[in-house]
Structure formats: C-alpha cells, structure tokens
Amino acid sequence: MRMRWIIVLLSSAVAGSAAAEGIYIEFLWSKTPQGAIARQETRQFLTEGGHEHQVCVAANAKETDVGGLWVEFLDADGRRVSLEEHADYPGTKRCYPANLGKDGAPGVWTARVRLGDGRAQEKTVRVDPRIEDSPYHLERGVPYVAGRPNYDGSIPPAEWSGRLVWAMDVDPQGRVTHVEVEVAEGVGERIRDRAVAAGYLSLFPPDPARVATPLRARRSLSFAPE
C-alpha cells in the first residue's frame, strides 16, 4: 500500500473586501475572470513566461473618494522598479497588473500602496525569473499559488461564520487532479463549490517522487463576520 503525504495548510479568511483597519493588499497569480467563484492567491511572482500577475487593493467596503491610488514596487535591493498612479481608484477592492519593471534584483520584493487621503500600506512578495529559481521550488508539499474562494455577495456579512477543509491530490507536475471537501460548517456549507474551484486553481512545485508516492494536501479556512 502506498503511503500518502499529508500536508496541512492553515489560514484564515474574513468576509468583506477591506481589512478592519488600513489597506488590504493581495497578490494574484493571474487575472480573475469576470464572475469567477475562486481566485489564485500567490506568494510568488515570476518575471519570465508572460504571466498576468495582479496586485489587488481594498481600502473601504463601499466606494469612496480616496484621492487616487499609487502602487510602487521595490526589488530585493530596495530599488524602485515601478510606480503607477490610478486616479480613478474607488476605494473598494480593485486589481491591477503587477508592474515588475525590468532587471529587478530577484528575492523578496515590497509592494507599497498609498492613497490620496494619506493612508498607506505595504506587503512583500517573492519575485524570481522562474519558479525553479525560487526557494519555494524546494518546498514540494506547499503551494506557491493557493486557490481561494471568492466572496459571495448574496450571503449577508453577519452570516459569514464557519469553516472549510478541502483535500487536493497533486500530480508530479504540481497540478491538482482531484479536490474533495472534508469539512463544511456554517457558511462553508454554502460555498462548497467555491472551495472545490479554489482547490483546482492551486499550484505546487513539481516533484517526480509523486509518481511513486502521491501527495494529498489539505487546506483549512475559517470564516468570521466583520
């Protein structure tokens, strides 16, 4: 009987588009299609391969005049590689192409966002030419892209309480071939389909050893109302 590797990935999620205080920043591996029920949250950007990486910003739950948005990327040496202004930013969650410039030093980059009303925030992301160049490539059982269920606006914010656990089977190339929901409590039961879609969007480093020893990875999300 083959032994299966079990990797438990823990994270939390809070309903709504903006953090309770300050500005929420999220990195996406690719642009989320209109109406999609899940997205590709990532901790890794690549400068080669023509990827459509995104940086998402949320400052308010409702559209508000915040005086515009500036998004700046600093490379691993602290050098600015890009600075973009989005004068029409409405304050609610919006995603923009991540401008990684040219010839930035690989490593841990910093994304800085600033609003015209004076608020600012920053967040780091790993940037390399290829996934094979990243230290995440050696973390065989940990996804560098973790699919995440999208918020369902038809569910009242006060009802966003519960838990989800889903399991993913991962092939040698790092693609998810099967997803099943193991735990769905509270609002988790109402967004089971989003959890399954999120599982299939996840990406893991390739590992030839999975031919003989398959990988089963689990992800857990807990939800609480704002």
C-alpha positions as CSV (number, residue, x, y, z in Angstrom):
1,M,0.0,0.0,0.0
2,R,1.4,3.4,-1.0
3,M,2.0,5.9,1.8
4,R,0.4,9.3,1.1
5,W,2.0,12.5,2.2
6,I,-0.4,14.7,4.1
7,I,0.3,18.4,4.3
8,V,-2.0,20.6,6.3
9,L,-2.1,24.2,5.2
10,L,-3.8,26.6,7.7
11,S,-5.0,30.1,7.0
12,S,-7.9,32.3,7.9
13,A,-10.4,34.4,6.0
14,V,-12.5,37.3,7.0
15,A,-15.6,38.2,4.9
16,G,-15.6,41.6,3.2
17,S,-13.2,43.4,0.8
18,A,-11.2,45.6,3.1
19,A,-9.2,44.9,6.3
20,A,-10.7,46.1,9.5
21,E,-8.1,48.9,9.6
22,G,-5.8,50.3,7.0
23,I,-5.5,48.9,3.5
24,Y,-5.7,45.3,2.3
25,I,-3.2,44.1,-0.3
26,E,-3.4,40.8,-2.2
27,F,-1.3,39.3,-4.9
28,L,-2.8,37.1,-7.6
29,W,-1.0,34.7,-9.9
30,S,-3.3,35.6,-12.8
31,K,-6.3,37.9,-13.6
32,T,-9.5,36.6,-12.2
33,P,-12.2,36.2,-14.9
34,Q,-15.4,38.1,-14.5
35,G,-17.9,36.1,-12.4
36,A,-15.3,33.6,-11.2
37,I,-16.1,31.9,-7.9
38,A,-12.4,31.4,-6.9
39,R,-9.1,33.2,-7.4
40,Q,-5.3,32.3,-7.4
41,E,-3.8,34.0,-4.4
42,T,0.0,33.8,-4.7
43,R,3.2,34.3,-2.7
44,Q,5.3,34.2,-5.8
45,F,5.7,36.3,-9.0
46,L,7.8,35.4,-12.0
47,T,9.4,37.8,-14.4
48,E,9.7,35.3,-17.3
49,G,6.9,33.4,-19.0
50,G,4.4,36.2,-19.7
51,H,2.3,35.7,-16.6
52,E,-0.6,38.1,-15.9
53,H,0.2,38.7,-12.2
54,Q,-2.0,41.1,-10.3
55,V,-1.9,43.3,-7.2
56,C,-5.2,44.0,-5.6
57,V,-6.0,46.8,-3.2
58,A,-9.0,47.3,-0.9
59,A,-9.3,50.4,1.4
60,N,-13.1,50.7,2.1
61,A,-16.1,48.4,2.0
62,K,-18.0,51.0,-0.1
63,E,-17.0,53.2,-3.0
64,T,-15.5,56.4,-1.6
65,D,-13.3,59.3,-3.0
66,V,-9.9,58.4,-1.6
67,G,-8.0,60.9,-3.8
68,G,-6.4,58.2,-6.1
69,L,-4.1,55.3,-5.6
70,W,-0.3,54.9,-6.2
71,V,1.3,51.4,-6.4
72,E,5.0,51.1,-6.1
73,F,7.3,48.0,-6.4
74,L,10.7,47.8,-4.8
75,D,13.1,45.0,-5.7
76,A,15.1,42.9,-3.3
77,D,17.8,45.6,-3.2
78,G,15.2,48.2,-2.3
79,R,15.4,49.8,-5.7
80,R,12.2,51.2,-7.2
81,V,11.2,49.2,-10.3
82,S,7.8,50.8,-11.0
83,L,5.4,53.4,-9.7
84,E,1.9,53.7,-11.2
85,E,-1.0,56.0,-10.4
86,H,-4.7,55.0,-10.6
87,A,-6.5,58.3,-10.3
88,D,-10.0,56.6,-10.7
89,Y,-9.5,54.1,-7.8
90,P,-12.8,54.0,-6.0
91,G,-11.6,52.7,-2.6
92,T,-13.2,49.3,-2.9
93,K,-11.2,46.2,-4.0
94,R,-9.6,46.6,-7.4
95,C,-6.9,44.5,-9.1
96,Y,-4.3,45.9,-11.4
97,P,-1.5,44.3,-13.5
98,A,1.7,44.0,-11.3
99,N,4.3,46.1,-13.0
100,L,7.6,44.3,-12.2
101,G,9.7,46.6,-14.4
102,K,12.9,45.3,-15.9
103,D,16.1,43.9,-14.4
104,G,14.9,44.0,-10.8
105,A,17.0,42.0,-8.3
106,P,15.4,38.7,-7.5
107,G,14.3,37.9,-4.0
108,V,11.7,39.4,-1.6
109,W,10.1,42.5,-3.1
110,T,7.9,45.1,-1.5
111,A,4.7,46.5,-2.8
112,R,3.8,49.9,-1.4
113,V,0.4,51.4,-1.9
114,R,-0.6,55.0,-1.0
115,L,-3.9,56.7,-1.2
116,G,-4.6,60.4,-1.7
117,D,-6.2,60.6,1.7
118,G,-2.9,59.8,3.3
119,R,-3.3,56.2,4.1
120,A,-0.5,53.8,3.1
121,Q,0.4,50.1,3.4
122,E,3.0,47.7,2.1
123,K,3.3,43.9,1.7
124,T,6.1,41.6,0.4
125,V,6.1,39.0,-2.3
126,R,8.8,36.7,-3.7
127,V,9.9,37.6,-7.3
128,D,12.2,35.4,-9.4
129,P,12.7,34.8,-13.2
130,R,11.4,31.2,-13.0
131,I,9.8,29.1,-10.3
132,E,12.9,26.9,-10.5
133,D,14.9,29.9,-9.3
134,S,12.8,30.4,-6.1
135,P,13.4,28.7,-2.8
136,Y,9.7,27.8,-2.8
137,H,10.6,25.3,-5.6
138,L,12.2,23.2,-2.9
139,E,9.0,23.2,-0.7
140,R,7.5,20.4,-2.6
141,G,4.4,20.0,-0.4
142,V,3.5,23.7,-0.1
143,P,1.7,25.6,-2.9
144,Y,3.2,28.8,-4.2
145,V,-0.3,29.6,-5.6
146,A,-3.2,28.8,-3.1
147,G,-6.6,28.9,-4.7
148,R,-9.1,30.9,-2.6
149,P,-12.9,31.0,-2.7
150,N,-14.3,34.4,-3.8
151,Y,-16.6,36.3,-1.6
152,D,-20.3,35.6,-2.3
153,G,-22.2,38.9,-2.0
154,S,-25.6,37.1,-1.8
155,I,-24.7,35.9,1.7
156,P,-25.2,38.6,4.4
157,P,-22.0,39.7,6.1
158,A,-23.4,38.7,9.5
159,E,-23.7,35.1,8.3
160,W,-20.1,34.7,7.3
161,S,-19.2,32.3,10.1
162,G,-17.9,28.8,9.7
163,R,-15.1,26.6,8.4
164,L,-14.0,24.7,5.4
165,V,-11.4,21.9,4.9
166,W,-10.7,20.5,1.5
167,A,-8.1,17.9,0.3
168,M,-6.2,18.1,-3.0
169,D,-4.4,15.3,-4.9
170,V,-1.3,16.7,-6.7
171,D,0.4,15.2,-9.7
172,P,4.2,15.2,-10.4
173,Q,3.9,18.4,-12.4
174,G,2.4,20.2,-9.4
175,R,-1.2,20.3,-10.8
176,V,-4.2,19.4,-8.7
177,T,-6.1,16.5,-10.2
178,H,-8.8,15.9,-7.6
179,V,-10.5,18.0,-4.9
180,E,-12.9,16.9,-2.2
181,V,-14.4,18.9,0.7
182,E,-13.9,17.1,4.0
183,V,-15.4,19.7,6.4
184,A,-18.0,22.3,5.6
185,E,-19.5,24.1,8.6
186,G,-21.7,27.2,8.7
187,V,-21.1,29.4,5.7
188,G,-18.6,26.8,4.5
189,E,-21.5,24.5,3.5
190,R,-22.9,27.3,1.3
191,I,-19.7,27.8,-0.6
192,R,-18.5,24.2,-1.1
193,D,-18.4,24.7,-4.9
194,R,-16.1,27.7,-4.4
195,A,-13.7,25.6,-2.3
196,V,-13.6,22.9,-5.0
197,A,-12.9,25.6,-7.6
198,A,-10.2,27.1,-5.4
199,G,-8.5,23.7,-4.9
200,Y,-8.1,23.2,-8.7
201,L,-6.5,26.6,-9.1
202,S,-3.7,25.8,-6.6
203,L,-0.1,25.2,-8.0
204,F,2.6,23.2,-6.3
205,P,6.3,22.8,-7.2
206,P,6.9,19.8,-9.4
207,D,8.2,16.6,-7.8
208,P,8.9,13.4,-9.7
209,A,8.7,11.5,-6.4
210,R,4.9,11.8,-6.6
211,V,4.8,9.1,-9.3
212,A,5.6,6.6,-6.6
213,T,4.3,8.5,-3.5
214,P,1.2,10.7,-4.3
215,L,0.7,14.0,-2.5
216,R,-2.5,14.8,-0.7
217,A,-2.5,18.4,0.6
218,R,-5.2,19.9,2.8
219,R,-6.2,23.5,3.2
220,S,-8.3,24.9,6.0
221,L,-10.2,28.2,6.0
222,S,-12.1,29.7,9.0
223,F,-14.6,32.5,8.5
224,A,-15.9,35.1,10.9
225,P,-18.1,38.1,10.4
226,E,-16.5,41.6,10.5
